[in-house]
Amino acid sequence: MEPKQMQIKKLVLTALFVAIATYGGSLFSFPIGIAKCAPVQSLVNVLSGIILGPWWALGQALATSILRNLLGTGTVFAFPGSMIGAFLAGWLYQKFKKPVLAVLGEVVGTGLVGALVAVPLAMLLFGKGGLMLFIPSFSASAVVGAALAYVLVRALWPVISREIERG
């Protein structure tokens, strides 16, 4: 496939992932503390990280966070959690070629690192914030979504791996 066609293919897949995460996040979300947990975002982060790579996954998470905030179905805390998790999922998969490491990247990136980054944001916006506000909710969302992604990836691995090989 020519480089330009490849870029178009990745752009279309990214848009599809954004649509799934945006719509799925409004269908399947639950509040925990001051954050809204959306496991579909974590599921999509793992899939886009594996299929598209870290930078496209990061772009997908950014676009989804913007859309969810504009539509009123997400919070500003969607940015640090989803973007870090998506990038780390893609980076770990790209480096080691093991889907389970993409899952781990999403859980650590969203559940822990994203929660850490959300604390100063909460301090700025609300004048208070603490890890116990974010770790439980970010981690719950990431674990549920990443586990679903792992099951899906295992079930569809022949198709996914063939698609990855094509580029």
Disulfide bonds with the S-S distance in Angstrom:
none
